[in-house]
Amino acid sequence: MSNIAIIPARGGSKRVPLKNIRVFEGTPMIIRTIHSIKRAKCFDKIIVSTDSELIADCVSTEKEVHISWREPELANDKTNTVDVIANEILRNNISTDAAVCCIYAPNPFLHHDALRLGLNALEVPPTPKFVSSVTTFPFPIQRSLKFTENSDLLEMAQPEFILTHSQNLIPRFHETAQFWWARGITWLAKEPMQVGVRGIYIPRWMSQDIDNLEDWHFAEIRWRVLQQSDEFKKYVFNEKNIVNQDNFSE
């Protein structure tokens, strides 16, 4: 069975213009991501799915990277990631048994060991549909506030937890927009990406989703700080990063 990396890299980013090829700490963002993918040494093929000549030109110097031109109907703001990956599997004749990893292009903290661990976790029973990079919310979402009905005042969204200490609340996770592993057959079935997921825990300080310029600047600041951090340089991904109820419980 083969292992395939697919990078969805649309050219029409509006909130951060040319986000996928914008220079991040001296290197175009997508090139930085490709280098992390190559360091993982677990992929038989790397595909960049794009509609942009600029992105194609940027990655053209990277050996072993295949550029796949995306159809216009799959290159708009409303395009679903699952549809893009499924389309690339069909267009590139990728086996339904292949382990296919969707890796987002703006990914400054992507770690090659996390990618390898995600591949291994596809086989950890019970067998998941997807394996995704995840992290915990920095504050328990059970204690979140919402608007009171017909008012600008706030109240507990889940009042049953009003007397529960934060440390006694079960952790909740969110995806980090780094990677999603699944078998080709799962992508082709267009299964929901948030069902049957095994999580690979990414420390909060090692993840940053980039949706706007504020996110970008925050990622730059975090990156510069982490370059001085021994904990970052020595961090090891291992079985403890595979999320389960033994290592992430009450």
C-alpha positions as CSV (number, residue, x, y, z in Angstrom):
1,M,0.0,0.0,0.0
2,S,1.2,3.5,-0.8
3,N,1.2,6.6,1.3
4,I,0.2,9.8,-0.5
5,A,0.4,13.5,0.7
6,I,-2.1,15.9,-0.9
7,I,-1.7,19.6,-0.2
8,P,-4.8,21.7,-1.1
9,A,-3.4,25.0,-2.2
10,R,-6.0,27.3,-3.7
11,G,-4.8,30.6,-5.0
12,G,-7.8,32.8,-3.9
13,S,-7.0,33.6,-0.3
14,K,-8.6,36.9,0.6
15,R,-8.0,37.6,4.2
16,V,-4.3,36.8,3.8
17,P,-3.5,37.5,0.2
18,L,-1.3,34.7,-1.4
19,K,-1.2,33.0,2.0
20,N,0.1,29.7,0.7
21,I,3.2,31.2,-0.9
22,R,3.6,34.2,1.4
23,V,7.1,34.3,2.9
24,F,7.2,33.1,6.5
25,E,10.6,33.6,8.3
26,G,12.5,33.6,5.0
27,T,10.7,30.7,3.2
28,P,7.4,30.6,1.2
29,M,4.9,28.9,3.5
30,I,4.1,26.0,1.2
31,I,7.8,25.2,0.7
32,R,8.2,25.1,4.4
33,T,5.3,22.6,4.6
34,I,6.7,20.5,1.8
35,H,10.1,20.2,3.5
36,S,8.4,18.9,6.7
37,I,6.5,16.3,4.6
38,K,9.8,15.2,3.0
39,R,11.5,14.9,6.4
40,A,8.7,12.5,7.5
41,K,10.1,10.0,4.9
42,C,6.9,8.1,4.8
43,F,5.3,9.3,1.6
44,D,5.5,7.7,-1.9
45,K,4.1,10.8,-3.6
46,I,3.4,14.5,-2.8
47,I,0.6,16.2,-4.7
48,V,-0.1,19.9,-4.7
49,S,-3.7,20.5,-5.7
50,T,-3.9,24.1,-7.0
51,D,-5.6,26.5,-9.5
52,S,-2.8,29.0,-9.3
53,E,0.1,29.6,-11.6
54,L,1.9,31.4,-8.9
55,I,1.7,28.5,-6.5
56,A,2.7,26.0,-9.2
57,D,5.7,28.1,-10.1
58,C,6.7,28.3,-6.4
59,V,6.7,24.6,-5.9
60,S,8.0,23.7,-9.3
61,T,11.6,23.6,-8.1
62,E,10.8,21.0,-5.4
63,K,11.8,17.6,-6.7
64,E,9.3,14.7,-6.3
65,V,6.3,17.1,-6.0
66,H,3.5,16.6,-8.5
67,I,1.3,19.6,-9.5
68,S,-2.3,18.7,-10.0
69,W,-4.5,21.4,-11.6
70,R,-7.8,21.8,-9.9
71,E,-11.0,22.3,-11.8
72,P,-12.6,25.8,-11.3
73,E,-15.7,24.3,-9.6
74,L,-13.4,23.0,-6.8
75,A,-11.5,26.3,-6.4
76,N,-13.9,28.6,-4.7
77,D,-14.5,29.8,-1.1
78,K,-17.2,27.2,-0.5
79,T,-15.3,24.1,-1.7
80,N,-15.2,21.3,0.8
81,T,-11.8,19.7,1.6
82,V,-13.3,16.2,1.3
83,D,-14.4,16.9,-2.3
84,V,-10.9,18.2,-3.2
85,I,-9.1,15.1,-1.8
86,A,-11.7,12.7,-3.3
87,N,-11.3,14.3,-6.7
88,E,-7.5,14.1,-6.5
89,I,-7.6,10.4,-5.6
90,L,-9.7,9.8,-8.7
91,R,-7.6,12.0,-11.1
92,N,-4.3,10.5,-9.9
93,N,-5.6,6.8,-9.9
94,I,-4.7,6.5,-6.2
95,S,-5.6,3.1,-4.7
96,T,-8.6,2.9,-2.3
97,D,-6.2,1.1,0.1
98,A,-3.7,3.9,0.1
99,A,-3.1,6.0,3.2
100,V,-3.9,9.5,2.0
101,C,-2.9,12.5,4.1
102,C,-4.5,15.9,3.5
103,I,-1.9,18.5,4.7
104,Y,-2.8,22.1,4.7
105,A,-0.3,24.5,3.1
106,P,0.0,27.2,5.7
107,N,1.5,25.0,8.3
108,P,4.5,26.6,10.0
109,F,4.6,24.2,13.0
110,L,4.0,20.9,11.2
111,H,6.3,18.3,12.6
112,H,7.4,15.3,10.5
113,D,7.3,13.0,13.5
114,A,3.6,13.9,14.1
115,L,2.9,13.0,10.4
116,R,4.5,9.5,10.9
117,L,2.7,9.0,14.2
118,G,-0.6,9.8,12.4
119,L,0.1,7.2,9.8
120,N,0.8,4.6,12.5
121,A,-2.4,5.5,14.3
122,L,-4.5,4.5,11.4
123,E,-3.9,0.9,12.4
124,V,-4.5,1.4,16.2
125,P,-7.7,-0.4,17.2
126,P,-10.5,0.4,17.2
127,T,-9.8,1.3,13.6
128,P,-10.6,5.0,13.0
129,K,-12.0,6.6,9.8
130,F,-9.7,9.5,10.1
131,V,-6.6,10.5,12.1
132,S,-6.3,14.2,12.7
133,S,-3.9,16.6,14.4
134,V,-5.8,18.0,17.4
135,T,-5.2,20.1,20.5
136,T,-7.1,21.0,23.6
137,F,-9.1,24.2,24.2
138,P,-7.1,26.5,26.5
139,F,-10.1,26.9,28.8
140,P,-12.9,24.4,29.4
141,I,-15.6,25.0,26.9
142,Q,-18.2,23.7,29.4
143,R,-17.8,27.0,31.2
144,S,-18.3,29.1,28.1
145,L,-20.7,32.1,28.1
146,K,-23.5,32.9,25.6
147,F,-25.9,35.8,25.1
148,T,-29.0,35.7,27.2
149,E,-32.1,35.4,25.1
150,N,-33.0,38.8,23.6
151,S,-30.2,40.5,25.6
152,D,-26.6,41.7,25.3
153,L,-25.9,40.2,28.7
154,L,-24.1,36.9,29.1
155,E,-24.8,33.7,30.9
156,M,-23.5,30.2,31.2
157,A,-24.1,28.2,28.0
158,Q,-24.1,25.0,30.1
159,P,-25.4,26.0,33.6
160,E,-25.1,22.5,34.8
161,F,-21.4,23.0,35.1
162,I,-21.6,26.3,37.0
163,L,-20.3,24.8,40.3
164,T,-17.8,22.3,38.7
165,H,-14.1,23.2,39.1
166,S,-12.3,23.6,35.8
167,Q,-9.8,20.9,36.7
168,N,-12.7,18.4,37.0
169,L,-14.0,19.0,33.5
170,I,-13.3,16.5,30.7
171,P,-11.0,18.0,28.0
172,R,-12.4,19.0,24.7
173,F,-10.4,19.0,21.5
174,H,-10.3,20.9,18.2
175,E,-8.4,20.3,15.0
176,T,-5.2,22.2,14.4
177,A,-5.5,22.5,10.6
178,Q,-2.3,20.6,10.1
179,F,-3.2,17.1,8.7
180,W,-5.9,14.5,8.2
181,W,-5.0,10.8,7.4
182,A,-7.6,8.4,6.0
183,R,-7.7,5.5,3.6
184,G,-8.5,6.3,0.0
185,I,-11.8,4.5,0.3
186,T,-12.9,6.8,3.2
187,W,-12.1,10.0,1.2
188,L,-14.0,8.6,-1.8
189,A,-17.0,7.9,0.3
190,K,-16.9,11.5,1.4
191,E,-17.2,10.6,5.0
192,P,-17.5,13.5,7.5
193,M,-14.1,14.4,8.7
194,Q,-15.3,14.9,12.2
195,V,-16.7,11.4,12.8
196,G,-14.6,8.4,13.9
197,V,-11.5,10.5,14.4
198,R,-8.4,9.4,16.3
199,G,-6.5,12.4,17.5
200,I,-2.8,13.1,17.4
201,Y,-2.2,15.6,20.2
202,I,-0.2,18.8,19.2
203,P,0.8,21.0,22.1
204,R,-1.1,24.3,22.0
205,W,2.2,26.2,21.7
206,M,3.0,24.1,18.6
207,S,-0.1,24.9,16.6
208,Q,-1.5,28.0,14.9
209,D,-4.4,28.0,12.4
210,I,-3.9,31.0,10.1
211,D,-7.1,32.6,8.9
212,N,-6.2,36.3,9.0
213,L,-3.3,38.6,9.2
214,E,-3.5,38.7,13.0
215,D,-3.1,34.9,13.1
216,W,-0.1,35.2,10.7
217,H,1.7,37.8,12.9
218,F,1.0,35.7,16.0
219,A,2.5,32.7,14.3
220,E,5.6,34.7,13.4
221,I,6.0,35.8,17.0
222,R,5.5,32.3,18.3
223,W,8.0,30.9,15.8
224,R,10.7,33.3,16.9
225,V,10.1,32.6,20.6
226,L,10.2,28.8,20.0
227,Q,13.5,29.0,18.2
228,Q,15.0,29.9,21.6
229,S,13.2,27.1,23.4
230,D,14.9,23.8,24.2
231,E,11.6,22.2,24.9
232,F,10.5,22.9,21.3
233,K,13.7,21.6,19.9
234,K,13.8,18.5,22.0
235,Y,10.0,17.7,21.8
236,V,9.4,14.1,20.9
237,F,6.1,12.8,19.4
238,N,5.3,9.3,20.6
239,E,2.4,7.0,21.6
240,K,1.5,9.4,24.4
241,N,0.4,11.9,21.7
242,I,-2.2,9.4,20.5
243,V,-5.3,10.7,22.2
244,N,-7.2,8.2,24.4
245,Q,-9.1,8.3,27.6
246,D,-6.1,7.1,29.6
247,N,-3.9,10.0,28.8
248,F,-6.6,12.6,28.3
249,S,-9.3,12.1,31.0
250,E,-10.9,14.0,33.8
